[in-house]
């Protein structure tokens, strides 16, 4: 049994993927989603990718993230927060970004899977779970 698990380790770590190099704030916005259906963003307009911005600030969101399973806050500044979420079973990593807009007191959000094509709605569900706690 131990030998079987050890042979799977390289494949399981591959589920995490490499951290993205192109995320963050560009021209005052979060980057666009890829064409694949494993991303949602409040900047998108297509039914597949669009999700509403969050009514809340980064301090409120940070408090929610700290209590969520698999969440790891990687970077935080005055108006930007970046977190990674790792699934417990397969070790898949999703990158979630928040950009606070003080003028509207809302937070723009982008949540995307690092690997794969479909996320079976995981990113949308995560953002809606955060919204429900705000």
CORRAMO-V32815 format. One record per residue. N is the residue number from 0. SS is DSSP state (H for helix, E for strand, C for the rest). OMEGA is omega in radians with two decimals (none if undefined). BURIAL is # if it has 24 or more other ideal C-beta (glycine too) atoms within 12 Angstrom, else .. Layout:
n->N ss->SS omega->OMEGA burial->BURIAL
n->N ss->SS omega->OMEGA burial->BURIAL
//
This chain:
n->0 ss->C omega->3.13 burial->.
n->1 ss->H omega->-3.12 burial->.
n->2 ss->H omega->3.12 burial->.
n->3 ss->H omega->3.13 burial->.
n->4 ss->H omega->3.14 burial->.
n->5 ss->H omega->3.13 burial->.
n->6 ss->H omega->3.12 burial->.
n->7 ss->H omega->-3.06 burial->.
n->8 ss->H omega->3.13 burial->.
n->9 ss->H omega->-3.13 burial->.
n->10 ss->H omega->3.13 burial->.
n->11 ss->H omega->3.13 burial->.
n->12 ss->H omega->3.10 burial->.
n->13 ss->H omega->3.12 burial->.
n->14 ss->C omega->-3.11 burial->.
n->15 ss->C omega->-3.10 burial->#
n->16 ss->C omega->3.12 burial->.
n->17 ss->C omega->3.07 burial->.
n->18 ss->C omega->-3.13 burial->.
n->19 ss->C omega->3.14 burial->#
n->20 ss->C omega->-3.01 burial->.
n->21 ss->C omega->3.13 burial->.
n->22 ss->C omega->-3.11 burial->#
n->23 ss->C omega->-3.09 burial->#
n->24 ss->E omega->3.10 burial->#
n->25 ss->E omega->-3.12 burial->.
n->26 ss->C omega->3.08 burial->.
n->27 ss->C omega->-3.12 burial->.
n->28 ss->E omega->2.98 burial->.
n->29 ss->E omega->-3.10 burial->#
n->30 ss->C omega->-3.13 burial->#
n->31 ss->C omega->3.04 burial->.
n->32 ss->C omega->2.99 burial->#
n->33 ss->C omega->3.14 burial->#
n->34 ss->C omega->-3.11 burial->.
n->35 ss->C omega->-3.07 burial->.
n->36 ss->C omega->-3.11 burial->#
n->37 ss->C omega->-3.10 burial->#
n->38 ss->E omega->2.98 burial->#
n->39 ss->E omega->-3.14 burial->#
n->40 ss->E omega->3.09 burial->#
n->41 ss->C omega->3.05 burial->#
n->42 ss->C omega->-3.09 burial->#
n->43 ss->C omega->3.12 burial->#
n->44 ss->C omega->3.14 burial->.
n->45 ss->C omega->-3.11 burial->.
n->46 ss->C omega->-3.10 burial->.
n->47 ss->C omega->-3.03 burial->.
n->48 ss->C omega->-3.01 burial->#
n->49 ss->E omega->3.03 burial->.
n->50 ss->C omega->-3.10 burial->#
n->51 ss->C omega->3.03 burial->.
n->52 ss->C omega->-3.11 burial->#
n->53 ss->E omega->3.07 burial->#
n->54 ss->C omega->-3.13 burial->.
n->55 ss->C omega->-3.13 burial->#
n->56 ss->C omega->-3.07 burial->#
n->57 ss->H omega->3.10 burial->#
n->58 ss->H omega->3.10 burial->.
n->59 ss->H omega->-3.13 burial->.
n->60 ss->H omega->3.13 burial->#
n->61 ss->H omega->3.13 burial->#
n->62 ss->H omega->3.11 burial->.
n->63 ss->H omega->-3.11 burial->#
n->64 ss->H omega->-3.12 burial->#
n->65 ss->H omega->-3.10 burial->.
n->66 ss->H omega->-3.08 burial->.
n->67 ss->C omega->3.08 burial->#
n->68 ss->C omega->3.06 burial->.
n->69 ss->C omega->-3.10 burial->#
n->70 ss->E omega->3.07 burial->#
n->71 ss->E omega->3.11 burial->.
n->72 ss->E omega->-3.06 burial->#
n->73 ss->E omega->-3.07 burial->.
n->74 ss->E omega->3.08 burial->.
n->75 ss->E omega->3.06 burial->.
n->76 ss->C omega->-3.11 burial->.
n->77 ss->C omega->-3.06 burial->.
n->78 ss->C omega->-3.08 burial->#
n->79 ss->E omega->3.07 burial->#
n->80 ss->E omega->3.13 burial->#
n->81 ss->E omega->3.12 burial->#
n->82 ss->E omega->3.01 burial->#
n->83 ss->E omega->3.03 burial->#
n->84 ss->E omega->-3.13 burial->#
n->85 ss->E omega->3.12 burial->#
n->86 ss->C omega->-3.04 burial->#
n->87 ss->C omega->-3.05 burial->.
n->88 ss->C omega->-3.03 burial->.
n->89 ss->C omega->3.12 burial->.
n->90 ss->C omega->3.07 burial->.
n->91 ss->C omega->-3.14 burial->#
n->92 ss->E omega->3.03 burial->#
n->93 ss->E omega->3.13 burial->#
n->94 ss->E omega->-3.08 burial->#
n->95 ss->E omega->-3.11 burial->#
n->96 ss->E omega->3.13 burial->#
n->97 ss->E omega->3.12 burial->#
n->98 ss->E omega->-3.07 burial->#
n->99 ss->E omega->3.08 burial->#
n->100 ss->E omega->-3.06 burial->#
n->101 ss->C omega->-3.10 burial->.
n->102 ss->C omega->-3.12 burial->.
n->103 ss->C omega->-3.06 burial->.
n->104 ss->C omega->3.07 burial->.
n->105 ss->E omega->3.11 burial->#
n->106 ss->E omega->3.05 burial->#
n->107 ss->E omega->-3.05 burial->#
n->108 ss->E omega->3.02 burial->#
n->109 ss->E omega->3.12 burial->#
n->110 ss->E omega->-3.04 burial->#
n->111 ss->E omega->3.05 burial->#
n->112 ss->E omega->3.10 burial->#
n->113 ss->C omega->-3.06 burial->#
n->114 ss->C omega->3.08 burial->#
n->115 ss->C omega->-3.11 burial->#
n->116 ss->C omega->-3.14 burial->.
n->117 ss->C omega->3.10 burial->.
n->118 ss->C omega->3.14 burial->#
n->119 ss->C omega->3.09 burial->.
n->120 ss->C omega->-3.06 burial->.
n->121 ss->H omega->-3.10 burial->#
n->122 ss->H omega->3.09 burial->#
n->123 ss->H omega->3.13 burial->#
n->124 ss->H omega->-3.14 burial->.
n->125 ss->H omega->-3.13 burial->#
n->126 ss->H omega->3.13 burial->#
n->127 ss->H omega->3.07 burial->.
n->128 ss->H omega->3.08 burial->#
n->129 ss->H omega->3.13 burial->#
n->130 ss->H omega->-3.11 burial->#
n->131 ss->H omega->-3.13 burial->.
n->132 ss->H omega->-3.12 burial->.
n->133 ss->C omega->none burial->#
//
